[in-house]
Amino acid sequence: MDDRARFLERAPALGLPDWWLTAGALFQTVWNGLDGRDPAAGIRDDDLFYDDDDVSYAAEDRVIQAAARLFADLDAVVEVRNEARVHLWYEERFGVPAEAFTSATDAVDHFASTTCCFAVTTLAGGGLEVYAPHGYGDLFARRVRPIPVMAPRAVYEAKERRWQAEWPSLRVDPWPDPA
């Protein structure tokens, strides 16, 4: 069993509302498979999004610490974020304001690229639910296409430079010029 499978098997033990494994842990694993590489090559972290009404940092930090203990033996950095509180710090970090997300999947909808917009969660019965608001076309075509809704241009361009260096087979669409 690989680390992503272990992650999905264990994550329900955190008891989080509306939680999802998302971003690079998913789409970069697919790119690695398409390129015949080790599934974990180039993946910096596993993003665990959840949506909880308690938007205090103390509550989020308790989840971060619990996740660190739960996933300590995995060969992955787990980055935990309560998406209900992102709007509280986003502008300070990225220079643009953010509206409050309505759910963890709403946060996924606001990623910098269509290729990033994937998430998976474990259902109560043990099955998986996948969230892919833009479908799978760009993912399997190795196409990086911007979503100029929330993420600033500089964030998209930094990501695409890193990704293209790691996965040279990607086709990257430029950030659109303002009309």
WOVEN-V577780 format. One record per backbone hydrogen bond with DSSP energy under -1.0 kcal/mol. NH is the residue of the N-H (numbers start at 1). CO is the residue of the C=O. Records with the same first field share a line. If there is no record, write none. Layout:
NH: CO / CO
This chain:
6: 2
7: 3
8: 4
9: 5
10: 6
11: 7
13: 10
14: 11
15: 12
20: 49
21: 120
22: 47
23: 118
26: 23
27: 23
28: 24
30: 26
31: 27
32: 28
33: 29
34: 30
35: 31
36: 33
37: 32
41: 38
43: 40
46: 77
48: 79
49: 20
50: 81
51: 17
55: 53
60: 56
61: 57
62: 58
63: 59
64: 60
65: 61
66: 62
67: 63
68: 64
69: 65
70: 66
71: 67
74: 71
76: 74
79: 46
81: 48
83: 50
85: 82
88: 85
89: 86
90: 86
93: 89
94: 90
95: 91
107: 103
108: 104
109: 105
110: 107
111: 108
114: 145
116: 113
118: 116
119: 131
120: 21
121: 129
123: 127
126: 123
129: 121
131: 119
135: 132
140: 136
141: 137
142: 139
143: 138
144: 171
147: 112
149: 147
156: 152
157: 153
158: 154
159: 155
160: 156
161: 157
162: 158
163: 159
164: 160
165: 161
166: 162
167: 163
170: 167
171: 142
173: 144
